[in-house]
Amino acid sequence: MPAIRRIELPGAGPEDVVIGADGLVYTGLADGRILRVDLATGTVETVTHTGGRPLGLCAVADGTLLVCDAHRGLLRWTGTELEVLVAAVDDGPVNMASNVVRDPRDGTVYFTASSRRWPLDLWMGDLMEHSGTGRLFRYSPDGTTETLLDGLQYANGVAFTPDQDALIVAETAAYRLNRYWLRGPKAGTHEVLVDNLPGFPDNIALGSDGLIWVTLASPRNPLLDLLLPTPPLLRQLLWQVPDRLKPRPVRTAWVIAVDPDGTIVHDLQRDGADYAMVTGVAEAHGTLVLGSLDETALAITHLPA
């Protein structure tokens, strides 16, 4: 990965990044603020506060912003007001709403929830237990919410394919990308698009280049890989291990891009000395904007010449 430029923020944890209809970058912080950032000038302003912890974002052409909030569910910011669209589903509150996209053709919204069991501050618990309680939802313009996929291993990023006939969904704890068909003869079915990724996929995004950009928050952990096929009870024993010995992310900055058939086109990585744990990416005409669960800045880089 080429050198990065940091744009410092007034807080930590810009977990996802999107480019709005106004050409500015939007991101959410751990303290609940949603920020608008001008990459050219470095100007940063707060536009709203979710009252929770914003994660994945979707910028709509009319200037509104959809927000997945880990504590409050699916939200919408209209530019003046913040409203809750989905706080609960049939079996209870939406926990860990993670990433979201909106179909511009009919206004249907698709979003993921990572785990029924674990809150955001204990996200590693889901990876260790491999509980498989992540979901993909469809929120229709009539206000109804439907579960499309269940049993996902820490459902995370979601993005359209370039033709918008399918969704790509990241399963962080399974190291894979799935394709869920929305239209055509396979509509309503899903399949693995990319398996056995070398790291933990987090948020993903469709780039201006027609590629699916995938963040890899950290390389795979050998201990988690070793415990993956073991019984759940054995994996739960990891909680008894001293903190210094528990699996933890490795500092790196890493994104890949795959084409609609799942072929890796770009693999960009650098050590985590100046930026690490990349969880958000937006690509526009060769420029990459990166976000992070931990950092206090956005990172700007570009495709290699």
C-alpha positions as CSV (number, residue, x, y, z in Angstrom):
1,M,0.0,0.0,0.0
2,P,1.4,3.5,-0.9
3,A,2.0,6.0,1.9
4,I,-1.0,7.4,3.7
5,R,-2.1,10.9,4.7
6,R,-3.8,11.2,8.1
7,I,-6.7,13.5,8.7
8,E,-7.0,13.9,12.4
9,L,-10.5,13.8,14.0
10,P,-11.8,15.1,17.3
11,G,-12.3,11.6,18.7
12,A,-11.6,7.9,18.2
13,G,-13.0,5.0,16.1
14,P,-14.1,6.2,12.6
15,E,-15.2,2.6,12.0
16,D,-16.7,3.1,8.5
17,V,-16.4,5.8,5.8
18,V,-18.7,6.8,2.9
19,I,-18.6,9.5,0.3
20,G,-21.8,11.6,0.4
21,A,-23.7,13.1,-2.5
22,D,-22.0,16.4,-1.7
23,G,-18.6,14.8,-2.3
24,L,-17.6,14.9,1.4
25,V,-16.7,12.0,3.6
26,Y,-18.9,10.9,6.4
27,T,-17.9,8.7,9.4
28,G,-19.0,7.9,12.9
29,L,-17.0,8.0,16.1
30,A,-17.1,5.8,19.3
31,D,-18.7,8.6,21.2
32,G,-21.8,8.7,18.9
33,R,-20.9,11.7,16.7
34,I,-21.3,11.6,12.9
35,L,-18.7,13.7,11.2
36,R,-18.5,15.3,7.8
37,V,-14.9,15.7,6.5
38,D,-13.6,17.7,3.5
39,L,-10.6,15.8,2.3
40,A,-9.3,18.8,0.3
41,T,-9.2,21.2,3.3
42,G,-9.1,18.8,6.2
43,T,-12.2,20.6,7.7
44,V,-14.2,18.4,10.1
45,E,-17.6,19.2,11.4
46,T,-20.2,17.3,13.5
47,V,-23.5,16.9,11.8
48,T,-25.4,14.8,14.3
49,H,-25.2,12.4,17.3
50,T,-26.8,9.0,17.3
51,G,-26.9,8.5,21.1
52,G,-25.2,5.2,20.6
53,R,-22.3,3.8,18.6
54,P,-22.4,4.4,14.8
55,L,-20.8,1.7,12.7
56,G,-21.7,1.1,9.0
57,L,-23.0,4.0,6.9
58,C,-24.8,4.4,3.6
59,A,-24.9,7.8,1.8
60,V,-28.1,8.2,-0.2
61,A,-28.3,10.4,-3.4
62,D,-30.8,12.8,-1.8
63,G,-28.3,13.7,1.0
64,T,-29.7,11.5,3.7
65,L,-27.5,9.1,5.6
66,L,-28.4,5.6,6.8
67,V,-26.6,4.5,10.0
68,C,-26.1,1.2,11.6
69,D,-25.8,1.8,15.3
70,A,-24.4,-1.0,17.5
71,H,-26.8,-0.1,20.3
72,R,-29.9,1.5,18.6
73,G,-30.3,-0.4,15.4
74,L,-30.9,1.0,11.9
75,L,-31.2,4.8,11.8
76,R,-31.7,7.5,9.2
77,W,-30.4,11.1,9.3
78,T,-32.3,13.4,7.0
79,G,-29.9,16.3,7.2
80,T,-31.9,17.9,10.0
81,E,-33.4,15.0,12.1
82,L,-32.3,11.6,13.2
83,E,-34.9,8.8,13.3
84,V,-34.9,5.1,14.2
85,L,-36.0,2.9,11.3
86,V,-35.5,-0.6,12.9
87,A,-34.9,-1.1,16.6
88,A,-36.2,-4.6,17.0
89,V,-37.1,-7.7,14.9
90,D,-39.4,-10.6,15.8
91,D,-37.1,-12.2,18.4
92,G,-36.0,-8.9,20.2
93,P,-33.8,-5.8,19.8
94,V,-31.5,-5.6,16.9
95,N,-28.0,-6.0,18.5
96,M,-24.8,-5.0,16.7
97,A,-26.3,-3.5,13.5
98,S,-23.2,-3.4,11.4
99,N,-23.4,-2.3,7.8
100,V,-26.0,-1.1,5.3
101,V,-26.8,-0.4,1.7
102,R,-29.8,1.0,-0.1
103,D,-31.1,0.0,-3.6
104,P,-31.6,3.3,-5.5
105,R,-34.2,1.6,-7.8
106,D,-36.8,1.0,-5.2
107,G,-35.5,2.3,-1.9
108,T,-35.2,-1.1,-0.3
109,V,-32.5,-1.2,2.5
110,Y,-30.3,-4.2,3.3
111,F,-28.4,-4.3,6.6
112,T,-26.5,-6.8,8.7
113,A,-26.3,-7.5,12.4
114,S,-23.2,-9.2,13.7
115,S,-24.2,-11.1,16.8
116,R,-27.3,-11.8,18.9
117,R,-25.0,-12.7,21.9
118,W,-22.2,-10.1,22.2
119,P,-22.1,-6.3,22.4
120,L,-19.6,-4.3,20.4
121,D,-17.1,-3.9,23.3
122,L,-16.9,-7.7,23.5
123,W,-16.8,-8.5,19.8
124,M,-13.9,-10.9,20.3
125,G,-16.2,-13.1,22.3
126,D,-18.2,-14.0,19.1
127,L,-15.0,-14.7,17.2
128,M,-13.8,-17.0,20.0
129,E,-17.1,-18.8,20.5
130,H,-17.9,-18.9,16.8
131,S,-21.6,-18.7,17.8
132,G,-22.9,-18.0,14.3
133,T,-25.8,-15.7,15.2
134,G,-25.2,-13.0,12.6
135,R,-28.0,-12.0,10.2
136,L,-28.8,-10.2,6.9
137,F,-32.0,-8.1,6.9
138,R,-34.2,-6.5,4.3
139,Y,-36.1,-3.3,5.3
140,S,-38.8,-2.5,2.7
141,P,-40.2,0.9,1.9
142,D,-43.5,-0.1,3.6
143,G,-41.6,-0.3,6.9
144,T,-41.5,-4.1,7.2
145,T,-38.3,-6.0,8.1
146,E,-37.4,-9.5,6.9
147,T,-34.6,-11.8,7.8
148,L,-32.9,-13.0,4.6
149,L,-30.0,-14.9,6.1
150,D,-29.4,-16.2,9.6
151,G,-26.6,-18.2,11.3
152,L,-23.8,-16.1,9.8
153,Q,-20.4,-16.1,11.5
154,Y,-20.3,-12.5,12.6
155,A,-22.1,-10.8,9.7
156,N,-20.3,-7.6,8.8
157,G,-19.9,-5.6,5.6
158,V,-22.5,-5.6,2.8
159,A,-22.3,-4.2,-0.7
160,F,-24.1,-4.4,-4.0
161,T,-22.5,-6.0,-7.1
162,P,-22.1,-3.5,-9.9
163,D,-25.3,-4.6,-11.6
164,Q,-27.2,-4.6,-8.3
165,D,-28.5,-8.1,-8.9
166,A,-26.8,-9.4,-5.8
167,L,-25.4,-8.5,-2.4
168,I,-21.9,-9.3,-1.2
169,V,-21.9,-10.1,2.6
170,A,-18.8,-10.5,4.7
171,E,-18.6,-13.1,7.4
172,T,-15.8,-11.9,9.6
173,A,-15.4,-15.1,11.7
174,A,-15.6,-17.4,8.7
175,Y,-13.0,-15.5,6.6
176,R,-15.3,-15.3,3.6
177,L,-17.5,-13.3,1.3
178,N,-21.0,-14.6,0.3
179,R,-23.1,-13.6,-2.6
180,Y,-26.9,-13.3,-2.0
181,W,-28.9,-13.1,-5.2
182,L,-31.7,-10.5,-5.3
183,R,-32.8,-10.9,-8.9
184,G,-32.6,-13.5,-11.7
185,P,-33.1,-17.2,-11.6
186,K,-31.1,-17.6,-8.4
187,A,-33.0,-14.9,-6.5
188,G,-33.3,-15.7,-2.8
189,T,-30.3,-18.1,-2.8
190,H,-26.8,-17.6,-1.7
191,E,-23.3,-19.0,-2.3
192,V,-19.7,-18.4,-1.2
193,L,-18.0,-15.9,-3.5
194,V,-14.5,-15.9,-1.8
195,D,-13.4,-18.4,0.8
196,N,-10.4,-18.7,3.1
197,L,-9.4,-15.1,3.1
198,P,-6.0,-14.4,4.8
199,G,-7.6,-12.0,7.3
200,F,-10.8,-10.9,9.1
201,P,-13.0,-9.1,6.6
202,D,-14.9,-6.1,8.0
203,N,-16.7,-3.4,6.1
204,I,-16.9,-3.7,2.3
205,A,-17.9,-1.2,-0.4
206,L,-18.5,-1.1,-4.1
207,G,-15.9,1.2,-5.7
208,S,-16.2,3.6,-8.6
209,D,-14.0,1.0,-10.4
210,G,-16.7,-1.7,-10.2
211,L,-14.7,-3.7,-7.7
212,I,-15.8,-4.8,-4.2
213,W,-13.3,-3.3,-1.8
214,V,-12.8,-5.3,1.4
215,T,-11.1,-4.3,4.6
216,L,-9.0,-6.9,6.4
217,A,-8.9,-5.7,10.0
218,S,-6.2,-8.1,11.0
219,P,-4.4,-11.2,9.7
220,R,-5.9,-14.5,10.8
221,N,-5.1,-15.7,14.3
222,P,-3.4,-19.2,14.6
223,L,-5.1,-20.0,17.9
224,L,-8.6,-19.1,16.6
225,D,-7.9,-21.2,13.5
226,L,-6.8,-24.1,15.7
227,L,-9.9,-23.9,17.9
228,L,-12.4,-23.4,15.0
229,P,-13.3,-27.1,14.6
230,T,-13.4,-27.8,18.3
231,P,-16.6,-28.0,20.5
232,P,-18.1,-24.7,21.6
233,L,-17.4,-25.5,25.3
234,L,-13.7,-25.7,24.6
235,R,-13.7,-22.4,22.7
236,Q,-15.5,-20.8,25.6
237,L,-12.6,-21.7,27.9
238,L,-10.6,-19.0,26.1
239,W,-12.3,-16.6,28.5
240,Q,-10.3,-18.2,31.3
241,V,-7.0,-17.5,29.6
242,P,-5.1,-14.4,30.9
243,D,-5.7,-11.3,28.8
244,R,-2.1,-11.2,27.6
245,L,-2.5,-14.6,26.0
246,K,-5.9,-14.1,24.4
247,P,-6.1,-13.5,20.6
248,R,-5.8,-9.9,19.6
249,P,-5.6,-8.0,16.4
250,V,-2.2,-7.5,14.7
251,R,-1.4,-4.0,13.7
252,T,-1.6,-3.7,10.0
253,A,-3.3,-1.6,7.3
254,W,-4.9,-3.9,4.7
255,V,-7.5,-3.8,2.0
256,I,-8.1,-6.0,-1.0
257,A,-10.4,-5.6,-4.0
258,V,-12.2,-8.4,-5.8
259,D,-14.2,-8.4,-9.0
260,P,-17.8,-9.6,-9.2
261,D,-16.6,-13.2,-9.8
262,G,-14.4,-13.2,-6.7
263,T,-11.0,-12.8,-8.3
264,I,-8.6,-10.7,-6.2
265,V,-7.5,-7.7,-8.3
266,H,-5.7,-5.6,-5.7
267,D,-4.0,-6.6,-2.4
268,L,-2.7,-3.6,-0.6
269,Q,-1.0,-3.8,2.8
270,R,1.5,-1.9,4.9
271,D,2.7,-2.3,8.5
272,G,0.6,-0.6,11.2
273,A,3.2,1.9,12.3
274,D,1.1,4.9,11.1
275,Y,-2.4,3.4,10.8
276,A,-3.9,0.1,11.8
277,M,-7.0,-2.0,12.1
278,V,-8.7,-0.8,8.9
279,T,-12.4,-1.4,9.1
280,G,-13.8,1.0,6.6
281,V,-12.9,1.8,3.0
282,A,-14.3,4.0,0.2
283,E,-12.8,4.1,-3.3
284,A,-13.3,7.0,-5.8
285,H,-11.3,7.2,-9.0
286,G,-8.2,5.6,-7.5
287,T,-8.3,7.4,-4.1
288,L,-8.9,5.3,-1.1
289,V,-10.3,6.6,2.2
290,L,-9.8,4.3,5.1
291,G,-11.5,4.2,8.5
292,S,-10.5,2.3,11.7
293,L,-12.2,0.9,14.8
294,D,-9.3,2.3,16.9
295,E,-7.6,5.2,15.2
296,T,-8.3,8.9,15.8
297,A,-8.0,9.8,12.1
298,L,-9.0,8.9,8.6
299,A,-6.3,7.7,6.3
300,I,-6.0,8.7,2.6
301,T,-4.0,6.7,0.1
302,H,-4.3,5.7,-3.6
303,L,-3.9,2.9,-5.9
304,P,-0.3,2.1,-6.9
305,A,0.7,3.6,-10.3
